[in-house]
Amino acid sequence: MSDSVNNPRHYTSHPSGVECIEITEHMCFNLGNAVKYIWRASLKGKEIEDLRKARWYIDREIARLVGKREVKVHKENDVWKTQTNDQA
């Protein structure tokens, strides 16, 4: 039986046998979350949603690195796009 709190199946079922947190705990918050969403994208049945979440965290980290704090996500012609303050 899977332990959904301590060892969720979508974090521990990678063919390498490595648990996602073993990698992400060595990263900053934004990049760790991006990797987490990429890692589990095909394991929960919400692949596109998880990849969009990963992109959101990556865009947020890019914005942080260039000194911008706000990242806006919007849909344009059925495509999700992100925009930082310096792109407005």
Backbone as CSV, one residue per row, in Angstrom:
resi,resn,N_x,N_y,N_z,CA_x,CA_y,CA_z,C_x,C_y,C_z
1,MET,0.835,-1.189,0.000,0.000,0.000,0.000,0.883,1.257,0.000
2,SER,0.543,2.220,-0.808,1.312,3.455,-0.947,1.024,4.403,0.219
3,ASP,2.043,5.096,0.695,1.917,6.099,1.737,1.847,7.459,1.047
4,SER,0.647,8.026,0.940,0.456,9.247,0.157,1.054,10.488,0.815
5,VAL,1.468,10.392,2.068,2.091,11.529,2.739,3.613,11.453,2.659
6,ASN,4.177,10.328,3.049,5.637,10.201,3.132,6.292,9.713,1.843
7,ASN,5.607,8.942,1.071,6.161,8.404,-0.175,5.089,8.295,-1.250
8,PRO,4.591,9.436,-1.746,3.558,9.363,-2.782,4.064,8.637,-4.023
9,ARG,3.231,7.813,-4.594,3.620,6.998,-5.749,4.149,7.846,-6.900
10,HIS,3.535,9.025,-7.145,3.977,9.857,-8.268,5.339,10.505,-8.009
11,TYR,5.883,10.389,-6.811,7.239,10.858,-6.534,8.246,9.719,-6.494
12,THR,7.776,8.504,-6.320,8.699,7.380,-6.107,8.691,6.355,-7.234
13,SER,7.952,6.596,-8.290,7.831,5.589,-9.342,8.753,5.817,-10.531
14,HIS,9.714,6.717,-10.416,10.658,6.966,-11.505,11.498,5.704,-11.740
15,PRO,11.761,5.346,-12.986,12.518,4.124,-13.293,13.915,4.085,-12.663
16,SER,14.466,5.244,-12.335,15.804,5.278,-11.731,15.788,4.790,-10.287
17,GLY,14.605,4.789,-9.674,14.507,4.432,-8.270,14.786,5.600,-7.343
18,VAL,15.150,6.747,-7.915,15.429,7.938,-7.135,14.099,8.635,-6.821
19,GLU,13.973,9.100,-5.591,12.788,9.865,-5.218,13.020,11.331,-5.561
20,CYS,12.016,11.981,-6.080,12.114,13.374,-6.539,12.749,14.281,-5.491
21,ILE,12.356,14.161,-4.252,12.850,15.056,-3.205,14.356,14.921,-2.972
22,GLU,14.917,13.766,-3.299,16.355,13.571,-3.149,17.140,14.528,-4.051
23,ILE,16.535,14.942,-5.126,17.150,15.886,-6.065,16.750,17.318,-5.722
24,THR,15.447,17.547,-5.555,14.943,18.914,-5.416,15.323,19.593,-4.113
25,GLU,15.622,18.832,-3.065,15.976,19.475,-1.795,17.320,20.198,-1.875
26,HIS,18.062,20.002,-2.952,19.337,20.679,-3.155,19.204,21.899,-4.070
27,MET,17.967,22.272,-4.389,17.716,23.383,-5.301,16.984,24.502,-4.575
28,CYS,16.951,25.670,-5.189,16.120,26.739,-4.644,14.652,26.350,-4.828
29,PHE,13.778,27.060,-4.145,12.354,26.722,-4.143,11.762,26.660,-5.551
30,ASN,11.966,27.703,-6.342,11.346,27.760,-7.672,11.825,26.634,-8.580
31,LEU,13.121,26.409,-8.622,13.646,25.358,-9.499,13.273,23.973,-8.985
32,GLY,13.279,23.802,-7.674,12.865,22.521,-7.105,11.429,22.193,-7.458
33,ASN,10.553,23.193,-7.382,9.157,22.958,-7.751,9.013,22.677,-9.241
34,ALA,9.769,23.380,-10.069,9.714,23.122,-11.508,10.106,21.675,-11.801
35,VAL,11.187,21.218,-11.196,11.631,19.832,-11.401,10.566,18.863,-10.900
36,LYS,9.975,19.167,-9.757,8.929,18.310,-9.194,7.776,18.138,-10.191
37,TYR,7.319,19.244,-10.769,6.199,19.158,-11.710,6.597,18.435,-12.999
38,ILE,7.807,18.643,-13.469,8.279,17.916,-14.650,8.392,16.430,-14.340
39,TRP,8.943,16.119,-13.173,9.166,14.739,-12.731,7.869,13.937,-12.752
40,ARG,6.808,14.536,-12.241,5.569,13.787,-12.087,4.557,14.034,-13.208
41,ALA,4.935,14.798,-14.225,3.988,15.222,-15.260,3.215,14.068,-15.884
42,SER,3.858,12.985,-16.182,3.156,11.883,-16.847,2.624,10.849,-15.865
43,LEU,2.751,11.105,-14.570,2.386,10.095,-13.578,1.042,10.327,-12.904
44,LYS,0.446,11.499,-13.076,-0.798,11.812,-12.388,-1.977,12.039,-13.331
45,GLY,-1.744,11.941,-14.623,-2.831,12.151,-15.571,-3.124,13.612,-15.866
46,LYS,-2.252,14.515,-15.427,-2.433,15.947,-15.680,-1.150,16.515,-16.271
47,GLU,-0.663,15.886,-17.321,0.641,16.216,-17.873,0.761,17.670,-18.313
48,ILE,-0.188,18.157,-19.076,-0.123,19.534,-19.582,-0.188,20.519,-18.422
49,GLU,-1.082,20.282,-17.474,-1.202,21.176,-16.319,0.101,21.214,-15.514
50,ASP,0.696,20.067,-15.273,1.947,20.024,-14.517,3.091,20.697,-15.270
51,LEU,3.140,20.548,-16.581,4.184,21.217,-17.358,3.995,22.726,-17.355
52,ARG,2.746,23.177,-17.367,2.480,24.621,-17.274,2.904,25.155,-15.906
53,LYS,2.657,24.377,-14.867,3.088,24.782,-13.528,4.614,24.855,-13.467
54,ALA,5.285,23.898,-14.070,6.753,23.922,-14.104,7.235,25.177,-14.805
55,ARG,6.624,25.508,-15.925,7.011,26.708,-16.673,6.784,27.963,-15.832
56,TRP,5.685,27.983,-15.056,5.389,29.127,-14.199,6.508,29.330,-13.184
57,TYR,6.985,28.246,-12.560,8.074,28.351,-11.590,9.399,28.741,-12.252
58,ILE,9.640,28.242,-13.449,10.862,28.627,-14.165,10.824,30.116,-14.514
59,ASP,9.675,30.584,-15.013,9.543,32.007,-15.322,9.690,32.857,-14.066
60,ARG,9.177,32.401,-12.967,9.298,33.129,-11.703,10.769,33.209,-11.265
61,GLU,11.511,32.129,-11.452,12.933,32.134,-11.094,13.725,33.065,-12.006
62,ILE,13.396,33.062,-13.294,14.053,33.990,-14.220,13.775,35.425,-13.787
63,ALA,12.526,35.716,-13.460,12.160,37.059,-13.022,12.907,37.433,-11.739
64,ARG,13.041,36.492,-10.823,13.766,36.757,-9.583,15.231,37.082,-9.883
65,LEU,15.809,36.342,-10.799,17.221,36.533,-11.124,17.489,37.869,-11.804
66,VAL,16.530,38.372,-12.547,16.724,39.666,-13.196,16.140,40.800,-12.357
67,GLY,15.749,40.485,-11.135,15.300,41.520,-10.209,13.847,41.900,-10.336
68,LYS,13.081,41.113,-11.036,11.656,41.370,-11.170,10.904,40.382,-10.287
69,ARG,9.903,40.818,-9.606,9.169,39.958,-8.682,7.840,39.465,-9.252
70,GLU,7.280,40.149,-10.194,5.943,39.804,-10.642,5.984,39.103,-11.999
71,VAL,5.362,37.946,-12.051,5.220,37.203,-13.298,3.729,37.008,-13.534
72,LYS,3.242,37.490,-14.658,1.828,37.338,-14.998,1.673,36.217,-16.019
73,VAL,0.648,35.420,-15.835,0.343,34.344,-16.768,-0.998,34.676,-17.406
74,HIS,-1.062,34.609,-18.724,-2.305,34.891,-19.418,-2.426,33.997,-20.654
75,LYS,-3.637,33.898,-21.134,-3.898,33.072,-22.305,-4.112,33.989,-23.504
76,GLU,-3.396,33.695,-24.572,-3.486,34.486,-25.796,-3.611,33.537,-26.969
77,ASN,-4.732,33.602,-27.688,-4.981,32.705,-28.821,-4.807,31.232,-28.429
78,ASP,-5.421,30.857,-27.312,-5.381,29.484,-26.798,-3.986,29.000,-26.420
79,VAL,-3.046,29.921,-26.188,-1.695,29.569,-25.764,-1.410,30.314,-24.467
80,TRP,-0.964,29.564,-23.455,-0.606,30.198,-22.185,0.734,30.899,-22.330
81,LYS,0.804,32.158,-21.876,2.028,32.944,-21.971,2.324,33.571,-20.620
82,THR,3.596,33.840,-20.396,4.003,34.528,-19.182,4.642,35.848,-19.550
83,GLN,4.528,36.797,-18.626,5.092,38.119,-18.865,5.620,38.666,-17.550
84,THR,6.836,39.174,-17.555,7.384,39.819,-16.378,7.226,41.323,-16.525
85,ASN,7.436,42.047,-15.430,7.289,43.498,-15.448,8.127,44.170,-16.535
86,ASP,9.312,43.645,-16.802,10.194,44.279,-17.782,9.753,44.033,-19.225
87,GLN,8.740,43.189,-19.422,8.229,42.925,-20.770,6.944,43.699,-21.052
88,ALA,6.417,44.373,-20.061,5.126,45.061,-20.197,5.207,46.229,-21.169
